[in-house]
Amino acid sequence: MTIEAVHSTARAEIPDSTVWVPVATGLWAGNTAGNFIGLIEKVSTHGFTARNGCCEPVGLFSSLAEAKRAVESS
């Protein structure tokens, strides 16, 4: 009986689209292709603060969707 090792060079595919993960109540972290792109935090009734991948402020937004778009395009 012969046992052959199977070698694969295939890697898990990482999506190019941005994924937003809730890491705590009112806090989301975004990544694209496995790279951290920024954070969004709910600020009581004022809206959502967004920070880029270097944690520099991107702005204050009235909706989560607006904040996500701003981070994704920064």
Phi and psi in degrees as a GROMACS rama.xvg file:
@    title "Ramachandran Plot"
@    xaxis  label "Phi"
@    yaxis  label "Psi"
@TYPE xy
-115.491  135.134  THR-2
-110.633  126.223  ILE-3
-111.781  136.035  GLU-4
-82.1853  138.934  ALA-5
-102.01  121.2  VAL-6
-107.646  131.767  HIS-7
-124.685  134.457  SER-8
-99.2062  3.07861  THR-9
-70.5259  139.733  ALA-10
-115.114  155.468  ARG-11
-61.6923  135.894  ALA-12
-77.6611  130.254  GLU-13
-105.963  123.902  ILE-14
-64.8074  144.748  PRO-15
-79.4854  -15.2092  ASP-16
-76.8593  156.275  SER-17
-78.2983  137.114  THR-18
-116.518  127.859  VAL-19
-107.21  125.951  TRP-20
-117.841  125.206  VAL-21
-73.2372  118.255  PRO-22
-100.803  -16.2852  VAL-23
-163.727  170.778  ALA-24
-61.5306  119.846  THR-25
78.231  16.7635  GLY-26
-137.442  125.731  LEU-27
-123.7  140.75  TRP-28
-114.72  137.503  ALA-29
-113.037  146.481  GLY-30
-145.445  149.702  ASN-31
-128.533  126.287  THR-32
51.6424  37.0084  ALA-33
83.3711  1.48384  GLY-34
-104.866  131.865  ASN-35
-63.5394  128.674  PHE-36
-116.218  -14.4737  ILE-37
157.305  179.788  GLY-38
-129.238  149.686  LEU-39
-130.477  133.521  ILE-40
-127.156  133.805  GLU-41
-74.7141  127.262  LYS-42
-113.976  89.9019  VAL-43
31.5057  -122.461  SER-44
-93.3827  1.98516  THR-45
-81.0249  -20.2887  HIS-46
125.352  -140.159  GLY-47
-131.043  127.532  PHE-48
-92.6093  140.925  THR-49
-121.01  140.691  ALA-50
-131.199  144.206  ARG-51
-79.7972  -172.863  ASN-52
-64.4427  -16.7714  GLY-53
-99.7669  9.99926  CYS-54
63.4816  24.3638  CYS-55
-84.9019  141.956  GLU-56
-60.3032  135.766  PRO-57
-103.335  -35.5012  VAL-58
156.219  -179.548  GLY-59
-112.985  129.886  LEU-60
-128.624  151.286  PHE-61
-79.8408  -19.3627  SER-62
-134.007  156.891  SER-63
-63.2766  -40.0902  LEU-64
-61.4627  -41.8655  ALA-65
-63.5686  -42.4339  GLU-66
-63.7576  -42.1293  ALA-67
-61.1911  -46.5615  LYS-68
-59.3828  -40.9455  ARG-69
-64.066  -43.8827  ALA-70
-66.176  -43.1082  VAL-71
-63.8794  -28.5693  GLU-72
-97.6747  -1.11823  SER-73
